[in-house]
Amino acid sequence: MGKRLKALSKKDEFSSSKIEELTDPELWKEVINGNKKAFESLYFRHYKDLYKYALKMSGNPGLVEDSIHDLFLKIWNRRKELQEVSGVKTYLWRSLRNGMLSKLRKKNRRLKILNTSKDEVKPTIKLNAEELIIERENYKQIIKELDNALSKLTPSHREVLYLKFYHGMTYDEIEEVMSINYQTARNYVYKALKFLKEILK
């Protein structure tokens, strides 16, 4: 978890096995109460997916690890100020996304961010066609054509496809993570899929 996280200390009220049985909202409540084991369980439960998501946004492993550590340290250090939440997963993803965008804005001279204005930075999700296709005829040609089609999507469309189909998020969850409204999330998915179908005809 890193040296900074290992430095945290707090008397724990639950055994490790009991902690693992808790739901995310229950873990969150325990974190607010200062339970270090609950905090560590929450971290390890979500680290892998958060890492993959952030890596696709930035392509920078070091930046990703720092951002995740910063997020969880902020949660721990401000635990007494936190409110109980039911959608812990979307809270973490949204918070990480906002933190990453803030870091990318500061580093936008070094990173190539597609389709952005001077005042706005959008994550550039890189989708891999091989993650979408398992077995089909003309596999290599399909991969080539799909990769080409995915690269032509806007950053927002790529991100919403990633959240919807790679991580199975609902439109409500996508709305919360990306800070867009429900209908916009649906429209992004519809337009992205329509575009891909037209390209791949």
Phi, psi and chi 1 to 4 in degrees:
 res  aa     phi    psi   chi1   chi2   chi3   chi4
   1 MET       -  -10.1 -168.3 -174.9  -64.4      -
   2 GLY   101.3  153.7      -      -      -      -
   3 LYS   -61.2  -37.6  -66.5 -179.6  179.8  177.9
   4 ARG   -64.9  -38.7  -68.4  177.8  -68.4  177.1
   5 LEU   -75.9  -33.0  -64.0 -179.7      -      -
   6 LYS   -66.2  -22.1  -71.8 -179.9  179.6  177.8
   7 ALA   -74.0  -14.2      -      -      -      -
   8 LEU   -70.1  144.5  -60.6  171.8      -      -
   9 SER  -144.7  139.7   61.8      -      -      -
  10 LYS  -165.6  142.3 -179.8   74.1 -178.2  178.0
  11 LYS   -65.8  129.1 -176.4  177.7 -179.9 -179.1
  12 ASP   -98.3  144.9  -58.1  -48.0      -      -
  13 GLU  -102.5  -12.5  -59.5  175.0    3.5      -
  14 PHE  -124.0  152.3  -65.6   92.6      -      -
  15 SER   -74.7  163.3   65.8      -      -      -
  16 SER   -60.0  -40.5  -63.9      -      -      -
  17 SER   -65.3  -38.6   59.2      -      -      -
  18 LYS   -69.3  -38.3 -119.5 -178.3  176.0 -177.7
  19 ILE   -59.8  -43.2  -75.7  -69.4      -      -
  20 GLU   -64.5  -21.5  -67.2  -57.4  -41.0      -
  21 GLU   -82.8  -12.3  -64.7  173.4    1.2      -
  22 LEU   -73.5  147.2  -62.9  178.9      -      -
  23 THR   -76.4  168.0   63.4      -      -      -
  24 ASP   -57.3  -47.5  -79.3   -6.6      -      -
  25 PRO   -61.0  -34.9  -27.0   37.5      -      -
  26 GLU   -69.4  -40.5  -70.1  170.4  -22.6      -
  27 LEU   -61.3  -44.5  -81.4  178.2      -      -
  28 TRP   -58.1  -42.8 -173.1  -98.2      -      -
  29 LYS   -62.8  -39.9 -173.8  174.7 -179.4  179.6
  30 GLU   -66.8  -36.2  -73.9  -57.8  -47.7      -
  31 VAL   -62.7  -44.6  170.8      -      -      -
  32 ILE   -57.9  -34.7  -67.6  175.4      -      -
  33 ASN   -81.1   -0.1  -67.8  -28.5      -      -
  34 GLY    90.8   19.2      -      -      -      -
  35 ASN   -82.1  110.2 -171.7  -39.0      -      -
  36 LYS   -66.8  -38.5 -176.7 -171.2  171.7 -172.0
  37 LYS   -64.4  -36.5  -76.9 -172.1  177.4 -179.8
  38 ALA   -66.2  -39.3      -      -      -      -
  39 PHE   -62.0  -47.1  171.4   74.7      -      -
  40 GLU   -64.1  -39.3  -68.4  175.1  -15.9      -
  41 SER   -64.2  -41.5 -179.8      -      -      -
  42 LEU   -62.7  -42.0 -171.6   70.7      -      -
  43 TYR   -60.9  -54.5  175.6   93.2      -      -
  44 PHE   -68.7  -29.2  -73.3  114.9      -      -
  45 ARG   -66.5  -33.9 -176.9  177.2  -66.1 -176.6
  46 HIS  -111.2   -7.5  -68.8  -79.7      -      -
  47 TYR   -58.0  -47.8  178.5   85.7      -      -
  48 LYS   -58.4  -50.2 -173.9  176.8  179.4 -179.5
  49 ASP   -67.9  -38.5  -75.0  -18.4      -      -
  50 LEU   -63.2  -40.2  -72.2  170.7      -      -
  51 TYR   -63.5  -47.5 -177.9   88.3      -      -
  52 LYS   -59.9  -44.1  -72.5 -179.2  178.7  179.1
  53 TYR   -62.9  -49.5  174.9   53.5      -      -
  54 ALA   -67.3  -33.8      -      -      -      -
  55 LEU   -66.4  -37.1 -172.1   61.1      -      -
  56 LYS   -69.4  -25.8  -75.3 -173.9  177.5  -66.8
  57 MET   -73.8  -40.6  -76.3  177.6   63.0      -
  58 SER  -115.5  -28.9   71.3      -      -      -
  59 GLY    70.9   13.9      -      -      -      -
  60 ASN  -122.9   98.7 -175.0  -33.3      -      -
  61 PRO   -55.4  -41.2  -25.8   36.6      -      -
  62 GLY   -63.8  -43.8      -      -      -      -
  63 LEU   -63.9  -38.4  179.4   63.3      -      -
  64 VAL   -64.0  -49.8  169.0      -      -      -
  65 GLU   -60.5  -43.1  -69.5 -179.5    0.5      -
  66 ASP   -62.4  -40.3  -74.4  -16.5      -      -
  67 SER   -66.7  -40.5  -63.5      -      -      -
  68 ILE   -67.9  -43.3  -65.3  175.2      -      -
  69 HIS   -61.7  -43.1  -75.2  158.0      -      -
  70 ASP   -61.1  -41.8  -71.1  -14.2      -      -
  71 LEU   -60.4  -49.9  167.5   61.0      -      -
  72 PHE   -72.6  -32.6  -82.0   89.6      -      -
  73 LEU   -65.5  -38.8  -81.0  172.6      -      -
  74 LYS   -63.3  -41.6 -175.5  176.8  179.8  179.4
  75 ILE   -62.1  -46.0  -71.4  171.9      -      -
  76 TRP   -66.1  -45.8 -179.1 -104.1      -      -
  77 ASN   -67.9  -26.3  -69.6  -26.5      -      -
  78 ARG  -110.1   19.9  -61.3 -176.3  179.1 -179.3
  79 ARG   -58.1  -32.5   61.1 -169.5 -179.2  -81.9
  80 LYS   -70.9  -19.0  -66.1 -179.2  179.8  178.9
  81 GLU   -94.6  -10.2  -55.0  167.6   17.8      -
  82 LEU   -75.3  150.9  -62.8  175.6      -      -
  83 GLN  -102.4  157.8  -58.5  -65.4  -41.2      -
  84 GLU   -68.4  139.6  -68.0 -176.1   26.9      -
  85 VAL  -130.6  147.3  -65.4      -      -      -
  86 SER   -91.1  -33.9   56.5      -      -      -
  87 GLY   -98.8   72.8      -      -      -      -
  88 VAL   -63.2  -42.8  175.4      -      -      -
  89 LYS   -57.9  -49.7  177.1 -179.2  177.0  179.8
  90 THR   -68.4  -31.6   50.5      -      -      -
  91 TYR   -61.3  -45.2  177.5   94.1      -      -
  92 LEU   -66.5  -45.1  -66.6  174.4      -      -
  93 TRP   -63.7  -43.7  -77.7   58.9      -      -
  94 ARG   -64.3  -43.4 -175.5 -174.4   70.6 -115.2
  95 SER   -64.5  -41.1  -62.5      -      -      -
  96 LEU   -66.2  -43.1  178.2   61.4      -      -
  97 ARG   -58.7  -46.9 -175.6 -179.5 -168.2  -88.0
  98 ASN   -63.4  -40.3  -69.7  -19.4      -      -
  99 GLY   -65.4  -40.9      -      -      -      -
 100 MET   -65.2  -43.3  -72.6  -68.4  -63.2      -
 101 LEU   -61.7  -37.5  -72.0  177.3      -      -
 102 SER   -63.5  -42.9  177.6      -      -      -
 103 LYS   -68.2  -38.2  -69.0  178.0 -174.9  -66.4
 104 LEU   -67.2  -33.3  -70.8  173.9      -      -
 105 ARG   -62.6  -37.9  -73.1 -171.1 -174.0   98.9
 106 LYS   -73.0  -24.3  -65.1  177.1 -177.9  178.2
 107 LYS  -110.8   16.2  -64.5  176.3  177.9  -74.0
 108 ASN   -65.5  -13.9   63.3   -6.2      -      -
 109 ARG   -76.8  -22.7  -68.2 -177.6 -179.5  178.4
 110 ARG   -97.1  -25.4  -59.3  178.0 -174.7  176.4
 111 LEU  -103.3  146.5  -60.8  174.4      -      -
 112 LYS   -94.9  103.0  -66.1 -179.6  179.6  179.8
 113 ILE  -102.6  122.2  -53.0  -63.0      -      -
 114 LEU   -78.3  145.9  -59.6  177.4      -      -
 115 ASN    53.1   51.4  -60.7  -30.3      -      -
 116 THR  -122.6  152.6   60.3      -      -      -
 117 SER   -95.1  177.7   66.1      -      -      -
 118 LYS   -65.8  -29.0  -68.0 -178.6 -180.0  179.1
 119 ASP   -97.9   -6.2  -61.0  -40.2      -      -
 120 GLU  -132.4  137.3 -176.0  179.6   13.2      -
 121 VAL  -121.4  128.4  174.6      -      -      -
 122 LYS  -115.3  143.8  -64.5  179.6 -179.4  178.1
 123 PRO   -66.5  141.7   25.3  -34.4      -      -
 124 THR  -106.7   89.4  -57.4      -      -      -
 125 ILE   -70.1  129.6  -64.5  -68.2      -      -
 126 LYS  -104.7  110.1  -62.8  176.6 -178.1  178.1
 127 LEU   -94.5  142.6  -62.0 -176.2      -      -
 128 ASN  -109.0  121.9 -174.6  -20.2      -      -
 129 ALA   -59.9  -32.4      -      -      -      -
 130 GLU   -65.0  -21.0  -68.9 -175.7   80.6      -
 131 GLU   -78.8  -16.5  -65.7  176.1  -74.5      -
 132 LEU   -97.3  -25.3  -66.6  175.3      -      -
 133 ILE  -117.5  131.0  -61.7  176.1      -      -
 134 ILE  -100.9  -60.3  -61.2  175.8      -      -
 135 GLU  -141.6  125.4  -79.7 -172.4   76.0      -
 136 ARG  -158.1  160.7  -75.1 -171.0   62.3  176.6
 137 GLU   -68.2  156.4  -65.0  179.0    4.0      -
 138 ASN    53.6   42.9  -57.5  -39.9      -      -
 139 TYR   -52.5  -51.5  179.5   79.4      -      -
 140 LYS   -62.8  -39.6  -69.8 -176.1  178.9  179.4
 141 GLN   -68.1  -40.2 -177.8   61.1   28.4      -
 142 ILE   -63.7  -43.7  -67.4  171.6      -      -
 143 ILE   -59.5  -45.2  -67.9  -64.2      -      -
 144 LYS   -62.6  -45.4 -177.8  178.6  179.2 -179.8
 145 GLU   -68.5  -39.4  -69.3  176.0   -1.0      -
 146 LEU   -70.4  -40.9 -173.2   51.4      -      -
 147 ASP   -58.4  -42.5  -88.9  -27.8      -      -
 148 ASN   -63.8  -42.9 -179.2   55.2      -      -
 149 ALA   -66.3  -43.0      -      -      -      -
 150 LEU   -61.8  -36.2  -71.6  169.8      -      -
 151 SER   -67.7  -20.2   70.0      -      -      -
 152 LYS   -89.7   -7.9  -66.9  179.2  180.0  178.6
 153 LEU   -71.3  154.3  -67.8  173.5      -      -
 154 THR   -71.5  159.4   66.9      -      -      -
 155 PRO   -54.8  -40.7  -28.6   36.7      -      -
 156 SER   -65.8  -39.8  -65.8      -      -      -
 157 HIS   -67.9  -39.2  -72.5  159.0      -      -
 158 ARG   -65.2  -40.7  -74.9 -161.9  -66.1  -87.8
 159 GLU   -65.9  -42.9 -176.4  174.7    9.6      -
 160 VAL   -68.1  -34.1   81.2      -      -      -
 161 LEU   -65.7  -39.8  -75.0 -176.9      -      -
 162 TYR   -61.8  -46.8  179.6   77.5      -      -
 163 LEU   -67.2  -39.6  -63.1  175.9      -      -
 164 LYS   -74.5  -48.5  178.9   66.6  176.4  173.6
 165 PHE  -101.2  -24.9  -63.0  107.8      -      -
 166 TYR   -86.9  -31.9  -73.9   66.5      -      -
 167 HIS  -120.8    3.2  -72.8  -81.2      -      -
 168 GLY    61.5   29.4      -      -      -      -
 169 MET   -73.2  147.7  -74.1 -167.7  176.8      -
 170 THR   -78.3  167.6   64.9      -      -      -
 171 TYR   -64.8  -32.0  -71.5  113.8      -      -
 172 ASP   -63.6  -41.0  -71.9  -33.5      -      -
 173 GLU   -69.0  -40.9  -69.8  173.9  -33.3      -
 174 ILE   -62.0  -40.7  -67.1  171.6      -      -
 175 GLU   -55.7  -43.7  175.8 -176.0   11.6      -
 176 GLU   -73.1  -42.9 -172.8  172.3  -13.1      -
 177 VAL   -65.2  -46.2  170.2      -      -      -
 178 MET   -92.3   -3.2  -66.2 -177.8   65.1      -
 179 SER    58.1   42.9  -62.1      -      -      -
 180 ILE  -123.7  162.5   57.3  177.6      -      -
 181 ASN   -80.3  165.7   64.3   48.9      -      -
 182 TYR   -55.7  -47.5 -178.8   91.9      -      -
 183 GLN   -66.8  -35.6 -169.8   56.8   48.8      -
 184 THR   -63.3  -41.1  -61.4      -      -      -
 185 ALA   -60.6  -45.0      -      -      -      -
 186 ARG   -63.0  -41.9  -70.7 -177.1   63.7   89.4
 187 ASN   -64.0  -39.9  -70.1  -16.1      -      -
 188 TYR   -60.6  -46.0  -81.0  174.4      -      -
 189 VAL   -63.9  -45.5  170.4      -      -      -
 190 TYR   -60.8  -48.2  171.7   78.4      -      -
 191 LYS   -66.4  -38.9  -70.6  178.5 -179.5  178.7
 192 ALA   -64.8  -46.0      -      -      -      -
 193 LEU   -66.8  -38.8  -68.2  178.4      -      -
 194 LYS   -62.9  -43.1 -178.0  179.8  178.7 -178.7
 195 PHE   -63.1  -44.4  176.9   79.4      -      -
 196 LEU   -63.2  -40.3  -69.0  177.7      -      -
 197 LYS   -64.1  -40.0  -73.2  177.6 -178.4  178.2
 198 GLU   -67.1  -39.2  -69.0  174.7   -8.4      -
 199 ILE   -67.1  -38.4  -68.9  -69.2      -      -
 200 LEU   -90.9    3.7  -63.6  174.1      -      -
 201 LYS   -62.0      -  -82.5 -177.4 -179.8  178.2
